[in-house]
Amino acid sequence: MEEFIDQIDQQIIQLLLTNSKLGTKEIASKIGLTVTPTFERIKRLERRGVIVGYSAKINRKKIGKGLQVYCQTSLKSHNLELIEQFEQSIVKLEEVVSCHHIAGNIDYLLYIEVADMEEYQQFLRNKLATIPNIANVQTSFVMRTLKEG
C-alpha cells in the first residue's frame, strides 16, 4: 500500500525541485520544523523512491549545447524486435537527452541538444538516419524557453 504524502512532504518536494542544493537546516526553517524531523522526512522520501536523485540546472549554451531540438520519429514496423533495436540504438546517442515512447500519430519524441544547426545536420545524417526501421522524422527547433521543469 502506497504511503500518503502529506502537505509537509509536498513542501519539501517543492523546495527541492526549486533548489536541490538546499540544506536540511534551510528546508526545516522554511517548513516550520526542526532539523531532525525534516532530515527524517527527506530520507523517508528517498527510501520510498519519491526523491530519486538531485541535479543541477545547467546553462546549455555555456557548455556548447546552444541548439535544442524536438524530433518526432515514426517507425516503419512495430514488431517487438525492431522496436527494441530502435530503443537500444537511441539510448546510446549522446545528443539524445531524453526519448519518450508516446501514443498518437508518432511513436517517439526525442529531445536533442547540439551546438548548432551544422552539428544537428551531422547527427541526423550520420547517426539517426543509420538506425533501421525509421519511417519519418519531423524536427522542431526551440526558439525560446518560457518554463523549464
C-alpha positions as MATLAB code, in Angstrom:
seq = 'MEEFIDQIDQQIIQLLLTNSKLGTKEIASKIGLTVTPTFERIKRLERRGVIVGYSAKINRKKIGKGLQVYCQTSLKSHNLELIEQFEQSIVKLEEVVSCHHIAGNIDYLLYIEVADMEEYQQFLRNKLATIPNIANVQTSFVMRTLKEG';
ca = [
       0.000    0.000    0.000;
       1.347    3.424   -1.016;
       2.173    5.723    1.907;
       0.451    9.087    1.988;
       2.432   12.199    1.106;
       1.224   14.977    3.370;
       1.401   18.735    2.926;
       4.798   18.999    4.640;
       6.261   16.324    2.341;
       4.845   18.244   -0.617;
       6.508   21.441    0.641;
       9.844   19.620    0.947;
       9.490   18.247   -2.593;
       8.646   21.678   -3.998;
      11.606   23.295   -2.241;
      13.977   20.637   -3.586;
      12.529   20.975   -7.086;
      13.254   24.699   -6.924;
      16.748   24.289   -5.479;
      18.228   20.826   -4.927;
      21.197   22.335   -3.064;
      19.094   23.461   -0.105;
      20.401   22.020    3.133;
      18.239   20.300    5.711;
      18.523   23.318    8.048;
      17.276   25.701    5.327;
      14.399   23.394    4.416;
      13.473   22.978    8.081;
      13.265   26.737    8.620;
      11.078   27.170    5.526;
       8.591   24.448    6.501;
       8.466   25.197   10.209;
      10.045   22.016   11.572;
      13.300   21.339   13.364;
      16.245   19.765   11.559;
      15.834   16.173   12.800;
      12.231   15.559   11.652;
      12.984   17.344    8.382;
      16.018   15.111    7.802;
      13.931   12.024    8.611;
      11.209   13.087    6.167;
      13.731   13.647    3.366;
      15.347   10.263    3.997;
      11.904    8.575    4.038;
      11.041   10.232    0.694;
      14.348    8.936   -0.710;
      13.786    5.376    0.627;
      10.263    5.304   -0.838;
      11.577    6.352   -4.242;
       9.745    9.680   -4.280;
      13.079   11.508   -4.398;
      15.242    9.578   -6.850;
      18.172   11.971   -7.178;
      19.401   15.534   -7.154;
      20.536   17.561  -10.135;
      21.844   20.946  -11.210;
      20.311   23.224  -13.824;
      22.919   23.994  -16.455;
      23.122   26.864  -18.920;
      23.187   24.731  -22.079;
      24.809   27.443  -24.227;
      27.778   27.709  -21.855;
      28.598   24.032  -22.414;
      28.271   24.131  -26.196;
      24.666   22.936  -26.475;
      23.039   26.086  -27.857;
      20.509   24.340  -30.121;
      17.660   22.384  -28.565;
      15.647   20.161  -30.875;
      12.455   18.116  -30.598;
      12.416   15.286  -33.073;
       9.213   13.359  -33.750;
      10.079    9.894  -35.019;
       7.811    7.251  -36.523;
       8.753    3.649  -37.186;
       8.024    1.638  -40.336;
       7.177   -1.537  -38.443;
       6.065   -2.137  -34.876;
       7.263   -5.643  -34.214;
       8.973   -6.138  -30.870;
      12.426   -6.931  -32.223;
      12.578   -3.759  -34.359;
      11.216   -1.598  -31.532;
      13.843   -2.935  -29.129;
      16.584   -2.418  -31.731;
      15.486    1.209  -32.220;
      15.338    1.850  -28.470;
      18.758    0.298  -27.850;
      20.260    2.460  -30.607;
      18.623    5.701  -29.405;
      19.740    5.443  -25.777;
      23.369    5.185  -26.928;
      23.297    8.540  -28.746;
      24.833   11.213  -26.514;
      22.970   14.029  -28.311;
      19.627   12.495  -27.286;
      18.923   13.893  -23.825;
      15.531   12.222  -23.499;
      13.387    9.844  -25.507;
       9.703    9.208  -24.874;
       7.609    6.431  -26.413;
       4.287    8.163  -26.925;
       0.775    7.468  -28.196;
      -0.647    9.209  -31.243;
       0.497    9.742  -34.813;
       4.181    9.453  -33.920;
       5.992    6.762  -31.983;
       8.843    8.563  -30.206;
       9.591   12.114  -29.157;
      13.308   12.807  -28.860;
      14.813   15.825  -27.133;
      18.223   16.554  -28.606;
      20.891   19.085  -27.628;
      23.670   20.067  -30.010;
      25.908   23.090  -30.545;
      24.330   24.396  -33.740;
      22.470   23.588  -36.948;
      25.563   22.068  -38.567;
      26.023   19.635  -35.686;
      22.333   18.708  -35.847;
      22.642   18.044  -39.580;
      25.638   15.754  -38.931;
      23.719   13.988  -36.151;
      20.724   13.479  -38.431;
      22.767   12.192  -41.379;
      25.424   10.149  -39.613;
      23.594    8.797  -36.571;
      19.799    8.978  -36.627;
      19.423    8.081  -40.312;
      21.562    4.975  -39.827;
      19.082    3.406  -37.382;
      16.950    0.833  -39.228;
      13.150    0.967  -39.246;
      12.704    4.761  -39.061;
       9.897    5.793  -41.405;
       9.637    9.506  -40.742;
      11.386   12.250  -38.770;
       9.935   15.708  -38.126;
      12.119   18.302  -36.445;
      11.167   21.357  -34.387;
      13.767   23.786  -33.071;
      13.392   25.552  -29.717;
      13.360   29.307  -30.263;
      12.893   30.342  -26.621;
      12.184   28.543  -23.370;
       9.486   30.075  -21.192;
       9.346   27.453  -18.449;
      11.549   24.520  -17.599;
      10.861   21.583  -15.325;
];
